[in-house]
Amino acid sequence: MIQGTASGVGKSVLVAGLCRLLARNGVRVAPFKPQNMSNNAAVTIDGGEIGRAQALQAFACGIEPSVDMNPVLLKPEADCTSQLVVLGRVVGRLESARFREDRKIWLDMVLASFERLKALYDVVIVEGAGSPAEPNLREGDIANMGFAEAADIPVWLVGDIDCGGVFASLTGTLNILSETERARVTALLINRFRGHLALLDDGLNWLQENSGKKIAGVVPWLPLQLPEEDAPYRLGASVADSAAKLNIAVVMYPRASNLDDLDPLAAEPGVSLRLVNRPEKLQPVDVVILPGCKHVAADLSWLREQGFAEALQSHLRYGGRVLGICGGMQMLGTSIVDEHEVESAHSVTGLGWLDMHTRMQAEKTLKRVDAMARWPAEVPVHGYEIHYGDGHPDEALFPFSHRSADGLVWGTYVHGLFASGEFRRAWLAAMGVDTANAVDHDTRVMASLDLLADALEASLDPDLLVPLLAAGDCRQRDKA
């Protein structure tokens, strides 16, 4: 199990790298995260939703993601409320005031998912959540040491040296853990190191002496191009090099979700993509994207309060384009009716640029998409839908659902459609972009995973790595 001293130290990426390293050496490996909190979700082959990071890790393994890989997913809706997804299905809401009490009941279910994966694979790499050293969250924990103790698995503890204070964060975390939890930590791992490794020798010696733990290794900082699960990674990016490119501005409202939809576009050499949270930051812009969001009514209200409605109207007046994805498309319609109080207790008026009336359904739509696009060209398109609103799409526009009369405003319910290379190139060509130098999205992601796997193979202590690599052979001998 990979646990971290804090959120953002690289647990998700390191699990993906380990999965890739083992998979390409013939080990049947799967990822597992008992409890995730993220509004970036993916739809699995068995028709449920899990955290996007676990879908990436499954891709690194060369396997299809399943709901057992992330049995509990919390999708924040407000400061004190999250939608609760268990085994891929929405089962209600979780209030922060009862977070510690309510999660205790999930442990047996989480362990059952873990056991199913263990029965299918040679190795399961488990990812923790946040930090195990939060005194206020330790009671009833199923995400970190609570799970590790119940499942009886060893832990590698990761710290991010790029953030500073890595020695204090590693030793401080160990000091807060109980005696049995400290004993479960078999190794310490330092992530994202820049510079000459020999300069770190004194610190590593001090860390090993003061912690009594093996140093698993020091992983270098790497120029990875992997989907981001949590961070607004391009907020406020420079537009200095954008003059000869298609300028795309993505409105970063408070509850924006599934931002990995944007990665394939951002990687295109003919595109300059950035996230903006103020209307005065929109220009220069050719296409404005309203991404998915977890609470459409609240984010639409924020959009108006910030002055984006007027800014978008001006953008359209001068021939600019607007694309809405999922919740972003619902905002562009004429109304959103929420009789079942899925997100809010009232109906709201949309921006009115698409002839679309959204009625929130009691059950969430979860499905994969694998079909031929009708516009802008008949090419394969793949993705997934994950929404409450009804559709009533114009099939002639697929994978888009609606289009304004002047052709400047578009909407779609399909997440991940730009990861389909032929479709992305066709859409960019329709926007006037030369895509001759485009790189396939899956190829680019796999290249980063292989780069990461190479670094882990070179950086990790062989005494820790060899047993994992040998696990596949051991399992086959046991079966024989």
C-alpha positions as CSV (number, residue, x, y, z in Angstrom):
1,M,0.0,0.0,0.0
2,I,1.3,3.4,-1.0
3,Q,0.4,6.1,1.6
4,G,1.5,9.7,1.6
5,T,2.4,12.5,4.1
6,A,-0.2,14.7,2.4
7,S,-2.6,15.0,-0.5
8,G,-0.7,15.7,-3.8
9,V,2.6,14.0,-2.9
10,G,2.2,11.7,-5.9
11,K,0.5,8.6,-4.6
12,S,-1.8,8.2,-7.6
13,V,1.0,8.6,-10.1
14,L,3.4,6.3,-8.2
15,V,0.8,3.6,-8.0
16,A,0.2,4.0,-11.8
17,G,4.0,3.7,-12.4
18,L,4.3,0.6,-10.2
19,C,1.4,-0.9,-12.0
20,R,3.0,-0.2,-15.4
21,L,6.4,-1.6,-14.3
22,L,4.9,-4.9,-13.0
23,A,2.5,-5.3,-16.0
24,R,5.2,-4.9,-18.6
25,N,7.2,-7.6,-16.8
26,G,4.4,-10.1,-17.1
27,V,2.9,-9.6,-13.6
28,R,-0.9,-9.6,-13.4
29,V,-1.4,-6.5,-11.4
30,A,-4.4,-4.3,-10.4
31,P,-4.9,-1.0,-8.6
32,F,-7.1,-0.5,-5.6
33,K,-8.2,2.6,-3.6
34,P,-10.6,1.9,-0.7
35,Q,-12.0,5.4,-0.6
36,N,-11.4,8.3,-3.0
37,M,-12.7,11.9,-2.9
38,S,-12.8,13.4,-6.4
39,N,-15.2,14.9,-8.8
40,N,-13.2,13.5,-11.7
41,A,-14.8,10.1,-12.4
42,A,-14.8,7.4,-15.0
43,V,-17.3,4.8,-16.1
44,T,-16.2,1.2,-15.7
45,I,-16.9,-1.8,-17.9
46,D,-19.4,-3.0,-15.4
47,G,-21.4,0.2,-15.6
48,G,-20.4,2.0,-12.5
49,E,-18.3,5.0,-11.7
50,I,-14.9,5.2,-9.9
51,G,-12.2,7.8,-9.4
52,R,-10.4,8.8,-12.6
53,A,-7.0,8.0,-11.1
54,Q,-8.0,4.3,-10.7
55,A,-9.1,4.2,-14.4
56,L,-5.6,5.6,-15.3
57,Q,-3.9,3.0,-13.1
58,A,-6.0,0.2,-14.7
59,F,-4.8,1.5,-18.1
60,A,-1.3,1.2,-16.9
61,C,-2.0,-2.4,-16.0
62,G,-3.5,-3.1,-19.4
63,I,-6.8,-4.1,-17.9
64,E,-10.4,-2.7,-17.8
65,P,-11.3,-0.7,-14.7
66,S,-14.0,-2.2,-12.4
67,V,-15.9,-0.8,-9.4
68,D,-13.9,-3.1,-7.1
69,M,-10.9,-0.9,-7.8
70,N,-12.5,2.0,-6.0
71,P,-15.5,0.8,-3.9
72,V,-16.2,4.1,-2.1
73,L,-16.1,7.4,-4.0
74,L,-17.0,10.7,-2.4
75,K,-17.9,13.5,-4.9
76,P,-18.0,16.9,-3.1
77,E,-21.1,18.9,-3.8
78,A,-20.6,21.7,-1.2
79,D,-18.3,22.4,1.7
80,C,-20.0,20.0,4.0
81,T,-21.8,17.5,1.7
82,S,-20.6,14.9,-0.8
83,Q,-22.4,12.5,-3.1
84,L,-21.8,9.0,-1.9
85,V,-21.0,6.4,-4.6
86,V,-20.6,2.8,-3.3
87,L,-19.6,0.0,-5.7
88,G,-20.1,2.4,-8.6
89,R,-23.7,3.5,-7.7
90,V,-25.0,6.6,-6.0
91,V,-26.5,5.6,-2.6
92,G,-27.1,9.0,-1.1
93,R,-25.2,11.9,0.4
94,L,-22.6,12.0,3.1
95,E,-22.6,14.9,5.6
96,S,-19.2,15.9,7.0
97,A,-20.6,16.1,10.5
98,R,-21.2,12.3,10.4
99,F,-18.2,11.4,8.2
100,R,-16.3,9.4,10.9
101,E,-19.4,7.5,12.1
102,D,-21.0,6.7,8.7
103,R,-17.8,5.3,7.0
104,K,-17.3,2.6,9.6
105,I,-20.0,0.5,7.9
106,W,-18.1,0.3,4.6
107,L,-15.0,-1.6,5.9
108,D,-16.4,-5.1,5.3
109,M,-17.6,-4.1,1.8
110,V,-14.2,-2.5,1.0
111,L,-12.4,-5.6,2.2
112,A,-14.6,-7.8,0.1
113,S,-13.7,-5.8,-3.1
114,F,-10.0,-6.1,-2.1
115,E,-10.4,-9.9,-1.7
116,R,-12.0,-10.2,-5.2
117,L,-9.1,-8.4,-6.8
118,K,-6.6,-10.5,-4.8
119,A,-8.2,-13.7,-6.2
120,L,-7.9,-12.4,-9.8
121,Y,-4.4,-10.8,-9.8
122,D,-0.8,-11.6,-8.7
123,V,-0.3,-8.3,-7.1
124,V,-2.7,-5.5,-5.9
125,I,-1.2,-2.1,-5.4
126,V,-3.3,-0.1,-2.9
127,E,-3.4,3.7,-2.8
128,G,-4.1,5.6,0.4
129,A,-6.0,8.9,0.6
130,G,-4.6,12.2,1.9
131,S,-2.5,11.5,5.0
132,P,-2.7,8.7,7.6
133,A,-1.6,11.1,10.3
134,E,-4.8,13.2,10.8
135,P,-5.8,12.7,14.4
136,N,-9.4,13.9,13.8
137,L,-9.9,11.3,11.0
138,R,-8.3,8.2,12.5
139,E,-11.5,6.8,14.1
140,G,-13.3,4.6,11.6
141,D,-10.6,5.1,9.0
142,I,-10.9,2.9,5.9
143,A,-8.7,4.9,3.6
144,N,-5.2,4.6,5.1
145,M,-4.0,2.7,8.2
146,G,-7.4,1.5,9.2
147,F,-7.6,-0.4,5.9
148,A,-3.9,-1.5,6.0
149,E,-4.4,-3.0,9.5
150,A,-7.6,-4.7,8.6
151,A,-6.2,-6.2,5.4
152,D,-2.8,-6.9,7.0
153,I,-0.7,-5.3,4.2
154,P,2.7,-3.5,4.3
155,V,2.9,0.2,3.6
156,W,5.4,2.4,1.8
157,L,5.2,6.0,3.0
158,V,5.8,8.7,0.3
159,G,6.9,12.4,0.8
160,D,7.2,15.1,-1.9
161,I,10.6,16.8,-1.7
162,D,9.6,19.3,-4.3
163,C,7.2,20.8,-1.8
164,G,9.9,21.2,0.9
165,G,10.1,19.8,4.4
166,V,10.1,16.2,3.3
167,F,12.2,14.9,6.2
168,A,10.0,16.6,8.7
169,S,6.8,15.4,7.0
170,L,8.0,11.7,6.9
171,T,9.3,11.6,10.5
172,G,6.3,13.6,11.8
173,T,3.9,11.3,10.1
174,L,5.6,8.3,11.7
175,N,5.5,9.9,15.1
176,I,1.7,10.4,15.0
177,L,1.0,6.7,14.0
178,S,0.4,4.1,16.6
179,E,3.1,1.5,17.4
180,T,1.5,-1.2,15.3
181,E,1.0,1.2,12.4
182,R,4.6,2.4,12.5
183,A,5.7,-1.2,12.4
184,R,3.5,-1.7,9.2
185,V,5.5,1.0,7.4
186,T,8.3,-1.0,5.7
187,A,9.9,1.7,3.7
188,L,10.1,5.5,3.0
189,L,10.0,6.9,-0.5
190,I,11.0,10.4,-1.6
191,N,9.3,11.7,-4.7
192,R,10.0,14.5,-7.3
193,F,13.7,15.1,-6.5
194,R,15.5,17.7,-8.7
195,G,19.3,18.0,-8.7
196,H,22.4,15.9,-8.0
197,L,21.4,12.9,-5.9
198,A,24.7,12.8,-4.0
199,L,23.6,16.1,-2.3
200,L,20.8,14.2,-0.6
201,D,23.1,11.5,1.0
202,D,23.4,13.2,4.4
203,G,19.6,13.7,4.6
204,L,18.9,10.1,3.7
205,N,21.3,8.8,6.3
206,W,19.7,11.0,8.9
207,L,16.2,9.9,7.8
208,Q,17.1,6.2,8.0
209,E,18.8,6.6,11.4
210,N,16.0,8.6,13.0
211,S,13.1,6.6,11.5
212,G,14.6,3.2,11.7
213,K,13.0,2.5,8.3
214,K,14.5,1.4,5.0
215,I,14.7,4.1,2.3
216,A,12.8,2.6,-0.7
217,G,14.4,5.1,-3.1
218,V,14.4,8.7,-4.4
219,V,12.2,9.2,-7.5
220,P,13.3,12.1,-9.8
221,W,11.0,14.9,-11.0
222,L,9.7,13.8,-14.4
223,P,8.1,15.7,-17.3
224,L,5.0,13.5,-17.2
225,Q,1.9,14.2,-19.3
226,L,-0.7,12.3,-17.3
227,P,-4.3,13.3,-16.6
228,E,-4.7,15.4,-13.4
229,E,-7.3,14.2,-10.9
230,D,-7.5,17.2,-8.6
231,A,-5.4,20.2,-9.5
232,P,-6.5,23.1,-11.8
233,Y,-3.2,22.6,-13.6
234,R,-3.4,25.4,-16.1
235,L,-5.1,28.2,-14.1
236,G,-3.7,31.5,-15.2
237,A,-1.3,30.0,-17.7
238,S,0.6,32.4,-20.0
239,V,-0.9,33.3,-23.4
240,A,2.4,34.8,-24.7
241,D,2.8,32.0,-27.3
242,S,-0.8,31.8,-28.4
243,A,-0.8,34.1,-31.4
244,A,-0.5,31.4,-34.0
245,K,-2.6,28.8,-32.2
246,L,-6.3,28.0,-31.5
247,N,-6.9,29.7,-28.1
248,I,-9.1,27.7,-25.8
249,A,-10.2,29.2,-22.5
250,V,-11.9,26.8,-20.0
251,V,-14.1,28.4,-17.3
252,M,-13.0,27.1,-14.0
253,Y,-16.1,27.4,-11.8
254,P,-15.9,26.2,-8.2
255,R,-17.3,22.7,-8.8
256,A,-15.8,22.0,-12.2
257,S,-15.3,18.2,-12.8
258,N,-13.7,15.8,-15.2
259,L,-11.0,18.2,-16.2
260,D,-9.1,15.4,-17.8
261,D,-11.5,15.8,-20.8
262,L,-9.1,18.7,-21.7
263,D,-5.8,16.9,-21.6
264,P,-5.8,15.7,-25.2
265,L,-6.6,19.2,-26.5
266,A,-3.9,20.9,-24.2
267,A,-1.3,18.5,-25.6
268,E,-1.9,19.5,-29.2
269,P,0.9,21.7,-30.7
270,G,-1.6,23.9,-32.5
271,V,-3.6,24.6,-29.3
272,S,-3.1,27.0,-26.4
273,L,-5.4,26.0,-23.6
274,R,-5.7,27.6,-20.2
275,L,-8.1,27.7,-17.3
276,V,-9.7,31.0,-16.3
277,N,-11.7,32.0,-13.3
278,R,-12.3,35.7,-14.1
279,P,-14.0,37.0,-17.3
280,E,-11.3,39.6,-17.9
281,K,-8.9,36.7,-18.4
282,L,-10.8,35.2,-21.3
283,Q,-9.1,37.1,-24.1
284,P,-7.5,36.2,-26.4
285,V,-9.9,33.3,-27.1
286,D,-11.3,31.5,-30.0
287,V,-13.3,28.8,-28.2
288,V,-14.6,28.9,-24.6
289,I,-15.3,25.6,-23.0
290,L,-17.7,25.2,-20.1
291,P,-16.6,21.8,-18.6
292,G,-18.6,19.3,-16.5
293,C,-19.5,20.3,-13.0
294,K,-20.9,18.7,-9.9
295,H,-23.6,21.3,-9.1
296,V,-24.9,23.0,-12.2
297,A,-27.3,25.5,-10.5
298,A,-24.6,26.7,-8.1
299,D,-21.9,27.0,-10.7
300,L,-24.3,28.8,-13.1
301,S,-25.1,31.3,-10.4
302,W,-21.4,31.8,-9.8
303,L,-20.9,32.3,-13.6
304,R,-23.4,35.1,-13.6
305,E,-22.1,36.7,-10.5
306,Q,-18.6,36.8,-11.9
307,G,-19.8,38.5,-15.1
308,F,-19.1,35.6,-17.4
309,A,-22.6,35.7,-19.0
310,E,-21.9,39.2,-20.4
311,A,-18.4,38.2,-21.4
312,L,-19.6,35.1,-23.2
313,Q,-22.3,37.1,-25.0
314,S,-19.7,39.6,-26.2
315,H,-17.5,36.6,-27.3
316,L,-20.3,35.2,-29.4
317,R,-21.2,38.6,-30.9
318,Y,-17.8,38.7,-32.5
319,G,-18.0,35.2,-33.9
320,G,-16.4,33.3,-31.0
321,R,-17.4,29.7,-30.2
322,V,-18.6,28.1,-27.0
323,L,-18.7,24.4,-26.2
324,G,-20.4,23.0,-23.1
325,I,-19.6,19.5,-21.8
326,C,-22.2,17.7,-19.7
327,G,-23.1,20.2,-16.9
328,G,-21.6,23.0,-19.0
329,M,-24.0,22.1,-21.8
330,Q,-27.0,22.2,-19.4
331,M,-26.0,25.8,-18.4
332,L,-26.1,26.8,-22.1
333,G,-29.8,25.6,-22.4
334,T,-33.0,27.5,-21.5
335,S,-33.9,25.9,-18.2
336,I,-32.9,23.2,-15.7
337,V,-35.7,21.6,-13.8
338,D,-34.8,19.6,-10.7
339,E,-38.0,18.1,-9.3
340,H,-36.2,15.2,-7.6
341,E,-33.8,17.7,-5.8
342,V,-30.8,15.8,-7.3
343,E,-28.6,18.9,-6.9
344,S,-30.9,21.7,-5.7
345,A,-34.4,22.3,-4.5
346,H,-35.5,24.6,-7.3
347,S,-35.4,25.1,-11.1
348,V,-33.1,27.7,-12.7
349,T,-33.0,29.6,-16.0
350,G,-30.1,28.8,-18.3
351,L,-28.1,31.1,-20.5
352,G,-30.5,30.4,-23.4
353,W,-28.0,29.8,-26.2
354,L,-29.1,26.2,-26.8
355,D,-32.7,25.1,-27.4
356,M,-32.5,22.6,-24.6
357,H,-34.7,22.1,-21.5
358,T,-32.9,19.9,-19.0
359,R,-35.0,17.8,-16.5
360,M,-32.9,16.1,-13.8
361,Q,-33.7,12.4,-13.5
362,A,-33.9,10.5,-10.3
363,E,-31.3,7.9,-11.6
364,K,-27.9,8.8,-12.9
365,T,-27.0,7.9,-16.5
366,L,-23.8,5.9,-16.6
367,K,-22.7,4.4,-19.9
368,R,-19.8,4.0,-22.2
369,V,-19.9,5.4,-25.7
370,D,-18.3,3.6,-28.6
371,A,-19.7,4.7,-32.0
372,M,-19.2,6.6,-35.2
373,A,-19.3,10.4,-35.1
374,R,-21.8,12.2,-37.4
375,W,-20.1,15.6,-37.1
376,P,-17.6,16.9,-38.1
377,A,-16.7,13.7,-39.8
378,E,-17.7,10.0,-39.8
379,V,-14.8,8.8,-37.5
380,P,-14.8,6.6,-34.4
381,V,-15.4,8.3,-31.1
382,H,-15.1,6.8,-27.6
383,G,-16.0,8.2,-24.2
384,Y,-18.6,7.9,-21.5
385,E,-21.7,9.6,-20.1
386,I,-22.2,10.3,-16.5
387,H,-25.1,12.7,-15.7
388,Y,-28.6,13.2,-14.3
389,G,-30.1,15.4,-16.9
390,D,-32.2,14.0,-19.8
391,G,-30.7,14.1,-23.3
392,H,-33.1,14.5,-26.3
393,P,-30.0,14.8,-28.6
394,D,-30.0,15.6,-32.3
395,E,-28.5,12.4,-33.6
396,A,-27.2,14.2,-36.7
397,L,-24.8,16.0,-34.5
398,F,-23.4,13.0,-32.6
399,P,-21.3,13.0,-30.4
400,F,-22.7,16.5,-29.8
401,S,-26.3,16.8,-28.6
402,H,-27.3,20.4,-29.4
403,R,-26.2,23.3,-31.6
404,S,-27.3,26.9,-31.8
405,A,-29.0,28.2,-34.9
406,D,-25.9,30.3,-35.8
407,G,-23.6,27.2,-35.3
408,L,-21.4,29.0,-32.7
409,V,-22.6,27.2,-29.5
410,W,-22.4,23.4,-29.1
411,G,-23.0,20.9,-26.3
412,T,-22.3,17.3,-25.5
413,Y,-22.9,14.8,-22.7
414,V,-19.9,12.7,-23.8
415,H,-16.8,12.9,-21.6
416,G,-13.5,11.9,-23.0
417,L,-14.4,12.4,-26.6
418,F,-11.2,14.3,-27.4
419,A,-9.1,11.3,-26.4
420,S,-10.3,9.7,-29.6
421,G,-7.6,10.7,-32.0
422,E,-9.4,10.7,-35.3
423,F,-12.3,12.6,-33.8
424,R,-10.1,15.2,-32.1
425,R,-8.2,15.9,-35.3
426,A,-11.5,16.2,-37.2
427,W,-12.9,18.7,-34.7
428,L,-9.7,20.7,-34.6
429,A,-9.6,20.8,-38.4
430,A,-13.1,22.2,-38.3
431,M,-11.7,24.9,-36.0
432,G,-9.0,25.7,-38.5
433,V,-6.1,23.9,-36.8
434,D,-3.4,22.0,-38.7
435,T,-3.2,18.6,-36.9
436,A,-0.4,17.1,-39.0
437,N,1.9,16.8,-35.9
438,A,-0.8,15.5,-33.6
439,V,0.2,12.7,-31.2
440,D,-2.2,9.9,-30.3
441,H,-3.5,10.5,-26.7
442,D,-3.2,6.9,-25.5
443,T,0.3,6.7,-27.0
444,R,1.3,9.9,-25.2
445,V,-0.1,8.7,-21.8
446,M,1.5,5.3,-22.1
447,A,4.9,6.9,-23.0
448,S,4.7,8.9,-19.7
449,L,3.7,5.7,-17.8
450,D,6.7,3.9,-19.3
451,L,9.0,6.9,-18.5
452,L,7.7,6.7,-14.9
453,A,8.2,2.9,-14.8
454,D,11.7,3.2,-16.0
455,A,12.5,5.8,-13.3
456,L,11.0,3.5,-10.6
457,E,12.9,0.5,-11.8
458,A,16.1,2.5,-11.6
459,S,15.3,4.3,-8.3
460,L,13.7,1.7,-6.0
461,D,15.6,-0.7,-3.8
462,P,15.8,-4.1,-5.5
463,D,15.1,-5.8,-2.2
464,L,11.6,-4.2,-2.3
465,L,11.0,-4.4,-6.0
466,V,12.1,-8.0,-6.8
467,P,9.4,-9.8,-4.7
468,L,6.7,-7.8,-6.6
469,L,8.2,-8.7,-10.0
470,A,8.5,-12.3,-8.9
471,A,4.9,-12.6,-7.7
472,G,3.5,-13.7,-11.0
473,D,6.0,-16.6,-11.3
474,C,5.2,-17.6,-7.7
475,R,1.5,-17.7,-8.3
476,Q,1.9,-19.8,-11.4
477,R,4.0,-22.3,-9.5
478,D,1.5,-22.4,-6.7
479,K,-1.3,-23.2,-9.2
480,A,0.8,-25.9,-10.8
